[in-house]
Amino acid sequence: MIYEANEVHLINELQQIITSWVVDFRFSTSKIGDDNKDVTPLVHKYYLPERVAPPRPEVIPSQLQPSKLEICDPPLPPPDAEPEYPSILIRPVSGKDDEDTASNIRFSEFEVDIIAVVSELDKNERFEFCLLAIKLIRQQLAKLPSGVIAGQYQLQPTRPWQLYDNQQAPQAGISLTTTWRYMLPQPGVNLLDF
């Protein structure tokens, strides 16, 4: 039996709560003429998902004209696939189990990076989105009652962030490192008895 408070559970909880925080956050992915395409950042665990095209209608070869057949090897990325950016990734970094010697209470500390990634033609807009997205998340984390998620994960006060440019135009990203603490089963408690 796996103890309910664990890193996978925390990542799942963070994905749900951050998704609710950014639901009204819009970012313009295209500004051609008067046509603005605004999207909400998608929140993913661990990595960006693989881009896949929506299902295409089935074509019967006998209905095709030979002059209209198109061969593409290897296939090009689908133009109508779900956009990758802007996205927010939740990714584990490191962790440790420890014990408070004064109270003999065992706990686990776990670092999680919350990463905002964007792709935009204008450099200023890329960085503004990254900074605003992380500011929104930092403000929401500060509003957590007692800094606790799911009744068991305590947010620790230090939350450094780092901007990533690395000349990866048109992509840019920012990472906010959070540290969470939760209690471990104490000695003498058999989890299989529950």
Buried (B, 14 or more C-beta within 10 A) or exposed (E): EEBEBBBEBBBBBBBEBBBEBBEEBBBBBEEEEEEEEEBEBBBBBEEEEEEEEEEEEEEEEEEEEEEEEEEEEEEEEEEEEEEBBBBBBBBBEEBEEEEEEEEEEBBBBBBBBBBBBBBBEEEEBBBBBBBBBBEBBBEBBEEEEEBEBBEBBBBEEEBEBEBBBEEEEEBBBBBBBBBBBBBBEEEEEEEEEE
